[in-house]
């Protein structure tokens, strides 16, 4: 649907009003954070786990008030297998049985109030880590908004460790025409070098981070703020945006491979989905078709999440070992639809049974895909 100039003016006015509102509430949030910190030792419960401490630590944040999911335990095992001591932080109360299951698969399990979403929990996890005087060579921050890993043969974490001694992550977002202050690593999975994690710039970031229950503030002050604190201190360099890297790798593929990747695409709009299905229908393997498909991919990647838009390309070309759980955009139910089709068709390997079962039970919608036969889930 096309939006006119008036719609854009209203949208920008709304954003400006929210910025003013958030600026006015900053003193309140800072006071709330100071009061929380004074009581933190009483509010945060720490349980020793069965796994030993390690040179690398993963602060793994979960919010599962209906019960700890089986995939969470698979993720803990994956982290331990890759040399990380799991420090699990739950933003919800945990039943005795679930607590014992987490303790069996963690170095530490922390239970805290759900204040500040994942960044409030990251902050408390790092506070607990500091209180244990554990000097980690690498700290992984991740949350349960993703399923991971998607395969037993996973090298993604090792790649993140090699990419940078500062801050790295599988997805870096920087939109053309947007301020560089908006550039950021998506915070569901980021990797920090130990020296960076202990740097005064990062210590200051966490000390002054305002605990807040507004998601837009968590995005601006947390997800974007963390990246900007590291880049601003010169502790890492901004990489090439992930969407650009994915497009470059798609350009390297022949028409047959590009056609396969496009058959498993997902979209944010019905118009884009219709365009994708039309391209799939007229795929003749020619160079002209290949160029049309690349033009389509360039446009989609200019405004969509790379893993969401092209999940098979994410796994095969980018080495992504995760799948998003989010439902806030149409592309995510479409992405999961296409991921399961690719698994069913033998294009992608099956994940662990626990993860596969949860993806199969998640919300899917084939209307937001290039799948020409989208009348039933895969």
Secondary structure, DSSP 8 states (H G I E B T S, - for coil): ----HHHHHHHHHHHHHHHHHHHHHHHHHHHHHHHHHHHHHHH-EEEE-SS---SEEEEEEE--TT---HHHHHHHHHHHHTTEEEEEEESS---HHHHHHHHHT-SEEEE----SHHHHHHHHHHHHHHHTT---SEEEEEETTEEE-S-SS--HHHHHHHH-SSEEES-EE--TTS-GGG-EE-TTEEEEEHHHHTSHHHHHHHHH----S-HHHIIIIIIHHHHHHHHHTTSS-----HHHHHHHHHHTS-HHHHHHHHHTBB-SSHHHHHHHHHHHHT----HHHHHHHHHHHHHHHTTS-HHHHBHHHHHHTT---EEE---SSHHHHHHHHHHHHHHHTTSS----HHHHHHHHHS---GGGBS-S--SS--
